[in-house]
Amino acid sequence: MRIKPPAFVFALALAATPLTAQAQPVAEFYRGKTVNVYIGVGVGGEYDIQARLVARHIGKHIPGNPTVVPQNMTGAGGLRMINYLYSVAPKDGASIGMIANAFPAMQAVGIPGVQFDAAKMQWIGSIASAVETMAVWHTTGVKNIEDARKREVVAGASARGAITFLYPQMMNEFLGTRFKIVTGYPGGNQINLAMERGEVEARNNTWSSWKATKAQWLAEKKIAVIAQAGPRAPDLDAPSVEDAARTPEERQLIELVVSGTQLGRPFATNEAPADRVAALRAAFAATMKDPEFLTEAKTLGFEVDPVLGEKMQRIVEKVLATPKDVAVRAKGLLE
Protein backbone atom coordinates (compact mmCIF):
# COMPACT_ATOMS: atom_id res chain seq x y z
CA MET A 1 0.00 0.00 0.00
CA ARG A 2 1.34 3.46 -0.99
CA ILE A 3 1.66 5.93 1.80
CA LYS A 4 0.59 9.47 0.85
CA PRO A 5 3.38 11.94 1.72
CA PRO A 6 2.42 14.63 4.20
CA ALA A 7 1.62 18.10 2.84
CA PHE A 8 4.84 19.62 4.15
CA VAL A 9 6.84 17.34 1.82
CA PHE A 10 5.21 19.01 -1.17
CA ALA A 11 5.97 22.41 0.35
CA LEU A 12 9.63 21.45 0.75
CA ALA A 13 9.75 20.24 -2.83
CA LEU A 14 8.34 23.53 -4.08
CA ALA A 15 10.80 25.48 -2.00
CA ALA A 16 13.63 23.52 -3.55
CA THR A 17 12.54 24.40 -7.10
CA PRO A 18 15.37 26.30 -8.85
CA LEU A 19 14.89 30.04 -9.27
CA THR A 20 15.40 29.65 -12.99
CA ALA A 21 12.18 27.62 -13.18
CA GLN A 22 10.29 30.39 -11.39
CA ALA A 23 11.63 32.92 -13.92
CA GLN A 24 10.70 30.70 -16.89
CA PRO A 25 7.23 32.23 -17.49
CA VAL A 26 8.85 35.64 -18.18
CA ALA A 27 11.27 34.11 -20.68
CA GLU A 28 8.45 32.13 -22.27
CA PHE A 29 6.40 35.30 -22.69
CA TYR A 30 9.18 37.27 -24.37
CA ARG A 31 10.57 34.45 -26.51
CA GLY A 32 9.63 35.13 -30.13
CA LYS A 33 7.88 38.39 -29.17
CA THR A 34 8.43 41.90 -30.48
CA VAL A 35 8.92 44.63 -27.88
CA ASN A 36 7.91 48.02 -29.27
CA VAL A 37 9.82 51.10 -28.11
CA TYR A 38 7.65 54.13 -28.83
CA ILE A 39 9.36 57.51 -29.27
CA GLY A 40 7.17 60.57 -28.90
CA VAL A 41 9.25 62.91 -31.06
CA GLY A 42 10.70 62.93 -34.55
CA VAL A 43 13.84 61.27 -35.85
CA GLY A 44 17.30 62.66 -35.15
CA GLY A 45 17.08 64.35 -31.76
CA GLU A 46 18.55 63.16 -28.47
CA TYR A 47 15.38 61.33 -27.36
CA ASP A 48 15.27 59.45 -30.64
CA ILE A 49 18.99 58.65 -30.71
CA GLN A 50 19.05 57.40 -27.10
CA ALA A 51 15.90 55.32 -27.57
CA ARG A 52 17.35 53.61 -30.62
CA LEU A 53 20.70 53.10 -28.91
CA VAL A 54 19.09 51.27 -25.99
CA ALA A 55 16.77 49.34 -28.33
CA ARG A 56 19.80 47.94 -30.19
CA HIS A 57 21.23 46.39 -27.04
CA ILE A 58 18.53 45.70 -24.44
CA GLY A 59 16.95 42.73 -26.21
CA LYS A 60 19.81 40.37 -25.40
CA HIS A 61 19.34 41.14 -21.68
CA ILE A 62 15.57 40.55 -21.58
CA PRO A 63 14.69 36.91 -20.75
CA GLY A 64 13.68 35.14 -23.94
CA ASN A 65 15.65 37.64 -26.09
CA PRO A 66 12.75 39.31 -27.91
CA THR A 67 13.13 41.49 -30.98
CA VAL A 68 13.13 45.18 -29.96
CA VAL A 69 11.75 47.63 -32.51
CA PRO A 70 11.86 51.44 -32.06
CA GLN A 71 9.16 53.50 -33.74
CA ASN A 72 8.30 57.18 -33.70
CA MET A 73 4.80 58.30 -32.69
CA THR A 74 4.79 62.07 -32.83
CA GLY A 75 2.13 64.56 -31.80
CA ALA A 76 1.55 67.20 -29.11
CA GLY A 77 5.18 67.16 -27.99
CA GLY A 78 5.02 63.48 -27.05
CA LEU A 79 1.61 63.55 -25.31
CA ARG A 80 0.02 61.47 -28.05
CA MET A 81 2.52 58.69 -27.48
CA ILE A 82 2.34 58.53 -23.68
CA ASN A 83 -1.47 58.68 -23.73
CA TYR A 84 -1.43 55.78 -26.20
CA LEU A 85 1.07 53.81 -24.10
CA TYR A 86 -0.96 54.32 -20.93
CA SER A 87 -4.50 53.82 -22.25
CA VAL A 88 -4.33 51.79 -25.49
CA ALA A 89 -1.15 49.68 -25.70
CA PRO A 90 -1.45 46.16 -24.22
CA LYS A 91 -0.41 46.08 -20.56
CA ASP A 92 1.78 43.05 -21.05
CA GLY A 93 5.37 44.35 -20.84
CA ALA A 94 5.88 44.39 -24.61
CA SER A 95 5.35 48.15 -25.00
CA ILE A 96 7.90 50.70 -23.77
CA GLY A 97 7.97 54.45 -24.26
CA MET A 98 10.75 57.03 -24.27
CA ILE A 99 8.87 59.59 -22.18
CA ALA A 100 9.25 63.38 -22.23
CA ASN A 101 10.67 64.12 -18.78
CA ALA A 102 8.39 67.13 -18.16
CA PHE A 103 5.22 65.02 -18.16
CA PRO A 104 5.11 64.21 -14.40
CA ALA A 105 5.30 67.97 -13.66
CA MET A 106 2.54 68.59 -16.20
CA GLN A 107 0.35 66.07 -14.43
CA ALA A 108 1.18 67.60 -11.04
CA VAL A 109 -0.18 70.99 -12.10
CA GLY A 110 -3.18 69.66 -14.04
CA ILE A 111 -2.33 70.46 -17.65
CA PRO A 112 -5.12 69.64 -20.16
CA GLY A 113 -4.32 66.74 -22.46
CA VAL A 114 -2.75 64.59 -19.75
CA GLN A 115 -4.57 61.24 -19.96
CA PHE A 116 -2.11 59.20 -17.92
CA ASP A 117 -1.12 58.73 -14.31
CA ALA A 118 2.67 58.92 -13.99
CA ALA A 119 2.45 57.23 -10.58
CA LYS A 120 0.99 54.12 -12.22
CA MET A 121 3.51 54.09 -15.05
CA GLN A 122 6.34 51.64 -14.43
CA TRP A 123 9.62 53.56 -14.82
CA ILE A 124 12.48 51.51 -16.23
CA GLY A 125 15.53 53.77 -16.34
CA SER A 126 17.47 56.42 -18.24
CA ILE A 127 21.04 56.64 -19.47
CA ALA A 128 21.79 59.70 -17.30
CA SER A 129 20.18 62.73 -15.75
CA ALA A 130 20.05 65.83 -17.96
CA VAL A 131 21.39 69.37 -17.98
CA GLU A 132 18.91 71.59 -19.81
CA THR A 133 20.22 74.62 -21.68
CA MET A 134 19.02 77.58 -23.71
CA ALA A 135 21.13 78.30 -26.79
CA VAL A 136 20.98 81.22 -29.22
CA TRP A 137 22.20 81.32 -32.84
CA HIS A 138 25.41 83.27 -33.39
CA THR A 139 24.01 85.80 -35.90
CA THR A 140 21.71 87.32 -33.24
CA GLY A 141 24.60 88.77 -31.26
CA VAL A 142 22.93 87.48 -28.07
CA LYS A 143 25.68 86.14 -25.83
CA ASN A 144 24.05 86.10 -22.38
CA ILE A 145 20.80 86.51 -20.46
CA GLU A 146 21.16 90.30 -20.34
CA ASP A 147 21.33 90.44 -24.14
CA ALA A 148 18.17 88.30 -24.33
CA ARG A 149 16.36 90.86 -22.18
CA LYS A 150 17.12 93.63 -24.65
CA ARG A 151 15.73 92.16 -27.87
CA GLU A 152 13.11 89.69 -29.01
CA VAL A 153 14.58 86.29 -29.90
CA VAL A 154 12.50 83.73 -31.81
CA ALA A 155 12.70 80.30 -30.15
CA GLY A 156 11.62 77.06 -31.81
CA ALA A 157 9.57 74.45 -29.90
CA SER A 158 7.60 71.30 -30.58
CA ALA A 159 4.40 72.09 -28.66
CA ARG A 160 3.03 73.84 -25.58
CA GLY A 161 3.94 71.70 -22.58
CA ALA A 162 7.10 70.28 -24.18
CA ILE A 163 10.39 71.22 -22.52
CA THR A 164 11.37 73.12 -25.68
CA PHE A 165 8.43 75.42 -24.90
CA LEU A 166 8.63 75.38 -21.08
CA TYR A 167 12.26 76.42 -20.84
CA PRO A 168 12.11 79.72 -22.76
CA GLN A 169 8.68 80.41 -21.23
CA MET A 170 10.18 79.98 -17.77
CA MET A 171 13.07 82.30 -18.62
CA ASN A 172 10.62 84.94 -19.82
CA GLU A 173 8.65 84.63 -16.58
CA PHE A 174 11.50 84.68 -14.08
CA LEU A 175 14.46 86.24 -15.86
CA GLY A 176 12.78 88.86 -18.02
CA THR A 177 13.98 87.49 -21.36
CA ARG A 178 11.98 88.19 -24.53
CA PHE A 179 11.73 84.85 -26.30
CA LYS A 180 8.97 84.64 -28.89
CA ILE A 181 8.14 80.94 -29.01
CA VAL A 182 7.12 79.30 -32.29
CA THR A 183 5.66 75.79 -31.97
CA GLY A 184 4.92 73.01 -34.47
CA TYR A 185 8.29 71.34 -35.01
CA PRO A 186 8.12 67.50 -34.74
CA GLY A 187 11.43 67.22 -32.89
CA GLY A 188 14.81 68.69 -32.06
CA ASN A 189 16.39 67.86 -35.39
CA GLN A 190 13.74 69.90 -37.21
CA ILE A 191 14.30 72.84 -34.84
CA ASN A 192 18.04 72.67 -35.56
CA LEU A 193 17.35 72.82 -39.28
CA ALA A 194 15.07 75.81 -38.69
CA MET A 195 17.91 77.55 -36.86
CA GLU A 196 20.23 76.97 -39.81
CA ARG A 197 17.59 78.33 -42.20
CA GLY A 198 17.00 81.41 -40.06
CA GLU A 199 13.38 80.56 -39.24
CA VAL A 200 14.14 80.56 -35.51
CA GLU A 201 17.06 81.92 -33.51
CA ALA A 202 17.15 79.84 -30.34
CA ARG A 203 16.07 76.60 -28.73
CA ASN A 204 16.17 74.60 -25.54
CA ASN A 205 18.24 71.42 -25.63
CA THR A 206 20.27 69.33 -23.22
CA TRP A 207 24.00 69.86 -22.93
CA SER A 208 24.61 66.19 -23.69
CA SER A 209 22.57 66.49 -26.89
CA TRP A 210 24.52 69.52 -28.08
CA LYS A 211 27.77 67.63 -27.54
CA ALA A 212 26.48 64.45 -29.19
CA THR A 213 24.60 65.88 -32.16
CA LYS A 214 26.10 69.32 -32.80
CA ALA A 215 29.70 69.20 -31.61
CA GLN A 216 30.72 71.13 -34.74
CA TRP A 217 28.35 73.96 -33.85
CA LEU A 218 30.02 74.21 -30.45
CA ALA A 219 33.51 74.12 -31.96
CA GLU A 220 32.63 76.79 -34.53
CA LYS A 221 30.71 78.88 -31.94
CA LYS A 222 27.54 78.73 -34.01
CA ILE A 223 25.50 78.85 -30.78
CA ALA A 224 25.88 80.62 -27.45
CA VAL A 225 24.56 78.71 -24.43
CA ILE A 226 23.19 81.44 -22.17
CA ALA A 227 21.62 79.41 -19.34
CA GLN A 228 21.52 75.93 -17.83
CA ALA A 229 19.28 74.08 -15.37
CA GLY A 230 19.38 70.84 -13.43
CA PRO A 231 22.62 69.16 -12.31
CA ARG A 232 25.30 71.72 -13.12
CA ALA A 233 27.60 70.70 -15.99
CA PRO A 234 31.26 71.06 -15.00
CA ASP A 235 32.30 71.77 -18.61
CA LEU A 236 29.69 74.47 -19.26
CA ASP A 237 30.19 78.11 -18.31
CA ALA A 238 26.60 79.36 -18.19
CA PRO A 239 24.53 80.64 -15.25
CA SER A 240 22.03 78.38 -13.49
CA VAL A 241 18.38 79.34 -13.88
CA GLU A 242 17.66 78.02 -10.38
CA ASP A 243 20.34 80.27 -8.90
CA ALA A 244 18.82 83.25 -10.69
CA ALA A 245 15.57 82.91 -8.71
CA ARG A 246 14.84 86.03 -6.67
CA THR A 247 12.88 84.32 -3.86
CA PRO A 248 12.61 80.81 -2.34
CA GLU A 249 9.11 80.58 -3.86
CA GLU A 250 10.45 81.35 -7.33
CA ARG A 251 13.16 78.73 -6.91
CA GLN A 252 10.55 76.13 -5.91
CA LEU A 253 8.57 76.91 -9.05
CA ILE A 254 11.65 76.73 -11.27
CA GLU A 255 12.71 73.43 -9.71
CA LEU A 256 9.27 72.00 -10.46
CA VAL A 257 9.45 73.10 -14.09
CA VAL A 258 12.92 71.57 -14.54
CA SER A 259 12.27 68.51 -12.34
CA GLY A 260 12.53 66.34 -15.44
CA THR A 261 16.28 66.92 -15.50
CA GLN A 262 16.53 64.33 -12.72
CA LEU A 263 14.84 61.79 -14.98
CA GLY A 264 17.03 62.43 -18.01
CA ARG A 265 15.55 60.70 -21.06
CA PRO A 266 13.34 58.16 -19.27
CA PHE A 267 11.98 54.83 -20.42
CA ALA A 268 8.71 53.58 -18.93
CA THR A 269 6.02 51.02 -19.54
CA ASN A 270 2.38 50.89 -18.49
CA GLU A 271 0.73 48.81 -15.75
CA ALA A 272 2.38 45.58 -16.90
CA PRO A 273 2.77 42.45 -14.72
CA ALA A 274 5.26 42.98 -11.90
CA ASP A 275 7.58 40.14 -12.92
CA ARG A 276 7.94 41.53 -16.46
CA VAL A 277 8.53 45.04 -15.15
CA ALA A 278 11.27 43.64 -12.90
CA ALA A 279 12.77 41.83 -15.90
CA LEU A 280 12.75 45.02 -18.00
CA ARG A 281 14.38 47.02 -15.19
CA ALA A 282 17.04 44.34 -14.72
CA ALA A 283 17.63 44.24 -18.48
CA PHE A 284 18.05 48.02 -18.60
CA ALA A 285 20.53 47.93 -15.70
CA ALA A 286 22.49 45.15 -17.43
CA THR A 287 22.50 47.12 -20.69
CA MET A 288 24.08 50.09 -18.91
CA LYS A 289 27.07 47.81 -18.11
CA ASP A 290 27.20 46.08 -21.50
CA PRO A 291 30.65 46.74 -23.10
CA GLU A 292 29.19 46.94 -26.61
CA PHE A 293 26.54 49.43 -25.46
CA LEU A 294 29.13 51.53 -23.61
CA THR A 295 31.39 51.62 -26.65
CA GLU A 296 28.57 52.81 -28.91
CA ALA A 297 27.36 55.34 -26.34
CA LYS A 298 30.86 56.81 -26.17
CA THR A 299 31.06 56.98 -29.95
CA LEU A 300 27.76 58.89 -30.01
CA GLY A 301 29.01 61.27 -27.31
CA PHE A 302 26.72 60.14 -24.49
CA GLU A 303 27.96 59.91 -20.91
CA VAL A 304 26.48 56.92 -19.12
CA ASP A 305 25.54 57.52 -15.48
CA PRO A 306 22.22 55.69 -15.26
CA VAL A 307 19.16 56.58 -13.22
CA LEU A 308 17.47 53.23 -12.56
CA GLY A 309 13.78 52.50 -12.39
CA GLU A 310 13.26 52.34 -8.64
CA LYS A 311 14.91 55.74 -8.15
CA MET A 312 12.90 57.21 -11.01
CA GLN A 313 9.70 55.96 -9.39
CA ARG A 314 10.60 57.90 -6.22
CA ILE A 315 11.42 61.06 -8.21
CA VAL A 316 8.05 60.90 -9.96
CA GLU A 317 6.20 60.39 -6.67
CA LYS A 318 7.94 63.46 -5.21
CA VAL A 319 6.99 65.58 -8.23
CA LEU A 320 3.36 64.43 -8.00
CA ALA A 321 3.34 65.39 -4.30
CA THR A 322 4.00 69.06 -5.20
CA PRO A 323 2.09 71.35 -2.78
CA LYS A 324 -1.17 72.62 -4.27
CA ASP A 325 -0.24 76.29 -3.97
CA VAL A 326 2.96 75.72 -5.94
CA ALA A 327 1.08 73.66 -8.54
CA VAL A 328 -1.49 76.42 -9.02
CA ARG A 329 1.21 79.04 -9.61
CA ALA A 330 3.14 76.76 -11.95
CA LYS A 331 0.11 75.81 -14.08
CA GLY A 332 0.06 79.10 -15.93
CA LEU A 333 3.72 78.66 -16.76
CA LEU A 334 3.38 75.07 -17.93
CA GLU A 335 0.21 75.53 -20.01
C-alpha positions in Angstrom: 0.0 0.0 0.0 1.3 3.5 -1.0 1.7 5.9 1.8 0.6 9.5 0.9 3.4 11.9 1.7 2.4 14.6 4.2 1.6 18.1 2.8 4.8 19.6 4.2 6.8 17.3 1.8 5.2 19.0 -1.2 6.0 22.4 0.4 9.6 21.4 0.8 9.7 20.2 -2.8 8.3 23.5 -4.1 10.8 25.5 -2.0 13.6 23.5 -3.6 12.5 24.4 -7.1 15.4 26.3 -8.8 14.9 30.0 -9.3 15.4 29.7 -13.0 12.2 27.6 -13.2 10.3 30.4 -11.4 11.6 32.9 -13.9 10.7 30.7 -16.9 7.2 32.2 -17.5 8.9 35.6 -18.2 11.3 34.1 -20.7 8.5 32.1 -22.3 6.4 35.3 -22.7 9.2 37.3 -24.4 10.6 34.4 -26.5 9.6 35.1 -30.1 7.9 38.4 -29.2 8.4 41.9 -30.5 8.9 44.6 -27.9 7.9 48.0 -29.3 9.8 51.1 -28.1 7.7 54.1 -28.8 9.4 57.5 -29.3 7.2 60.6 -28.9 9.3 62.9 -31.1 10.7 62.9 -34.6 13.8 61.3 -35.9 17.3 62.7 -35.2 17.1 64.4 -31.8 18.5 63.2 -28.5 15.4 61.3 -27.4 15.3 59.4 -30.6 19.0 58.7 -30.7 19.0 57.4 -27.1 15.9 55.3 -27.6 17.3 53.6 -30.6 20.7 53.1 -28.9 19.1 51.3 -26.0 16.8 49.3 -28.3 19.8 47.9 -30.2 21.2 46.4 -27.0 18.5 45.7 -24.4 17.0 42.7 -26.2 19.8 40.4 -25.4 19.3 41.1 -21.7 15.6 40.5 -21.6 14.7 36.9 -20.7 13.7 35.1 -23.9 15.6 37.6 -26.1 12.7 39.3 -27.9 13.1 41.5 -31.0 13.1 45.2 -30.0 11.8 47.6 -32.5 11.9 51.4 -32.1 9.2 53.5 -33.7 8.3 57.2 -33.7 4.8 58.3 -32.7 4.8 62.1 -32.8 2.1 64.6 -31.8 1.6 67.2 -29.1 5.2 67.2 -28.0 5.0 63.5 -27.1 1.6 63.5 -25.3 0.0 61.5 -28.1 2.5 58.7 -27.5 2.3 58.5 -23.7 -1.5 58.7 -23.7 -1.4 55.8 -26.2 1.1 53.8 -24.1 -1.0 54.3 -20.9 -4.5 53.8 -22.3 -4.3 51.8 -25.5 -1.1 49.7 -25.7 -1.4 46.2 -24.2 -0.4 46.1 -20.6 1.8 43.0 -21.0 5.4 44.4 -20.8 5.9 44.4 -24.6 5.3 48.2 -25.0 7.9 50.7 -23.8 8.0 54.4 -24.3 10.8 57.0 -24.3 8.9 59.6 -22.2 9.3 63.4 -22.2 10.7 64.1 -18.8 8.4 67.1 -18.2 5.2 65.0 -18.2 5.1 64.2 -14.4 5.3 68.0 -13.7 2.5 68.6 -16.2 0.4 66.1 -14.4 1.2 67.6 -11.0 -0.2 71.0 -12.1 -3.2 69.7 -14.0 -2.3 70.5 -17.6 -5.1 69.6 -20.2 -4.3 66.7 -22.5 -2.7 64.6 -19.8 -4.6 61.2 -20.0 -2.1 59.2 -17.9 -1.1 58.7 -14.3 2.7 58.9 -14.0 2.5 57.2 -10.6 1.0 54.1 -12.2 3.5 54.1 -15.0 6.3 51.6 -14.4 9.6 53.6 -14.8 12.5 51.5 -16.2 15.5 53.8 -16.3 17.5 56.4 -18.2 21.0 56.6 -19.5 21.8 59.7 -17.3 20.2 62.7 -15.8 20.1 65.8 -18.0 21.4 69.4 -18.0 18.9 71.6 -19.8 20.2 74.6 -21.7 19.0 77.6 -23.7 21.1 78.3 -26.8 21.0 81.2 -29.2 22.2 81.3 -32.8 25.4 83.3 -33.4 24.0 85.8 -35.9 21.7 87.3 -33.2 24.6 88.8 -31.3 22.9 87.5 -28.1 25.7 86.1 -25.8 24.1 86.1 -22.4 20.8 86.5 -20.5 21.2 90.3 -20.3 21.3 90.4 -24.1 18.2 88.3 -24.3 16.4 90.9 -22.2 17.1 93.6 -24.7 15.7 92.2 -27.9 13.1 89.7 -29.0 14.6 86.3 -29.9 12.5 83.7 -31.8 12.7 80.3 -30.2 11.6 77.1 -31.8 9.6 74.5 -29.9 7.6 71.3 -30.6 4.4 72.1 -28.7 3.0 73.8 -25.6 3.9 71.7 -22.6 7.1 70.3 -24.2 10.4 71.2 -22.5 11.4 73.1 -25.7 8.4 75.4 -24.9 8.6 75.4 -21.1 12.3 76.4 -20.8 12.1 79.7 -22.8 8.7 80.4 -21.2 10.2 80.0 -17.8 13.1 82.3 -18.6 10.6 84.9 -19.8 8.6 84.6 -16.6 11.5 84.7 -14.1 14.5 86.2 -15.9 12.8 88.9 -18.0 14.0 87.5 -21.4 12.0 88.2 -24.5 11.7 84.8 -26.3 9.0 84.6 -28.9 8.1 80.9 -29.0 7.1 79.3 -32.3 5.7 75.8 -32.0 4.9 73.0 -34.5 8.3 71.3 -35.0 8.1 67.5 -34.7 11.4 67.2 -32.9 14.8 68.7 -32.1 16.4 67.9 -35.4 13.7 69.9 -37.2 14.3 72.8 -34.8 18.0 72.7 -35.6 17.3 72.8 -39.3 15.1 75.8 -38.7 17.9 77.6 -36.9 20.2 77.0 -39.8 17.6 78.3 -42.2 17.0 81.4 -40.1 13.4 80.6 -39.2 14.1 80.6 -35.5 17.1 81.9 -33.5 17.1 79.8 -30.3 16.1 76.6 -28.7 16.2 74.6 -25.5 18.2 71.4 -25.6 20.3 69.3 -23.2 24.0 69.9 -22.9 24.6 66.2 -23.7 22.6 66.5 -26.9 24.5 69.5 -28.1 27.8 67.6 -27.5 26.5 64.4 -29.2 24.6 65.9 -32.2 26.1 69.3 -32.8 29.7 69.2 -31.6 30.7 71.1 -34.7 28.4 74.0 -33.8 30.0 74.2 -30.4 33.5 74.1 -32.0 32.6 76.8 -34.5 30.7 78.9 -31.9 27.5 78.7 -34.0 25.5 78.9 -30.8 25.9 80.6 -27.4 24.6 78.7 -24.4 23.2 81.4 -22.2 21.6 79.4 -19.3 21.5 75.9 -17.8 19.3 74.1 -15.4 19.4 70.8 -13.4 22.6 69.2 -12.3 25.3 71.7 -13.1 27.6 70.7 -16.0 31.3 71.1 -15.0 32.3 71.8 -18.6 29.7 74.5 -19.3 30.2 78.1 -18.3 26.6 79.4 -18.2 24.5 80.6 -15.3 22.0 78.4 -13.5 18.4 79.3 -13.9 17.7 78.0 -10.4 20.3 80.3 -8.9 18.8 83.3 -10.7 15.6 82.9 -8.7 14.8 86.0 -6.7 12.9 84.3 -3.9 12.6 80.8 -2.3 9.1 80.6 -3.9 10.5 81.3 -7.3 13.2 78.7 -6.9 10.6 76.1 -5.9 8.6 76.9 -9.1 11.6 76.7 -11.3 12.7 73.4 -9.7 9.3 72.0 -10.5 9.4 73.1 -14.1 12.9 71.6 -14.5 12.3 68.5 -12.3 12.5 66.3 -15.4 16.3 66.9 -15.5 16.5 64.3 -12.7 14.8 61.8 -15.0 17.0 62.4 -18.0 15.5 60.7 -21.1 13.3 58.2 -19.3 12.0 54.8 -20.4 8.7 53.6 -18.9 6.0 51.0 -19.5 2.4 50.9 -18.5 0.7 48.8 -15.8 2.4 45.6 -16.9 2.8 42.4 -14.7 5.3 43.0 -11.9 7.6 40.1 -12.9 7.9 41.5 -16.5 8.5 45.0 -15.1 11.3 43.6 -12.9 12.8 41.8 -15.9 12.8 45.0 -18.0 14.4 47.0 -15.2 17.0 44.3 -14.7 17.6 44.2 -18.5 18.0 48.0 -18.6 20.5 47.9 -15.7 22.5 45.2 -17.4 22.5 47.1 -20.7 24.1 50.1 -18.9 27.1 47.8 -18.1 27.2 46.1 -21.5 30.6 46.7 -23.1 29.2 46.9 -26.6 26.5 49.4 -25.5 29.1 51.5 -23.6 31.4 51.6 -26.6 28.6 52.8 -28.9 27.4 55.3 -26.3 30.9 56.8 -26.2 31.1 57.0 -30.0 27.8 58.9 -30.0 29.0 61.3 -27.3 26.7 60.1 -24.5 28.0 59.9 -20.9 26.5 56.9 -19.1 25.5 57.5 -15.5 22.2 55.7 -15.3 19.2 56.6 -13.2 17.5 53.2 -12.6 13.8 52.5 -12.4 13.3 52.3 -8.6 14.9 55.7 -8.1 12.9 57.2 -11.0 9.7 56.0 -9.4 10.6 57.9 -6.2 11.4 61.1 -8.2 8.0 60.9 -10.0 6.2 60.4 -6.7 7.9 63.5 -5.2 7.0 65.6 -8.2 3.4 64.4 -8.0 3.3 65.4 -4.3 4.0 69.1 -5.2 2.1 71.3 -2.8 -1.2 72.6 -4.3 -0.2 76.3 -4.0 3.0 75.7 -5.9 1.1 73.7 -8.5 -1.5 76.4 -9.0 1.2 79.0 -9.6 3.1 76.8 -11.9 0.1 75.8 -14.1 0.1 79.1 -15.9 3.7 78.7 -16.8 3.4 75.1 -17.9 0.2 75.5 -20.0 
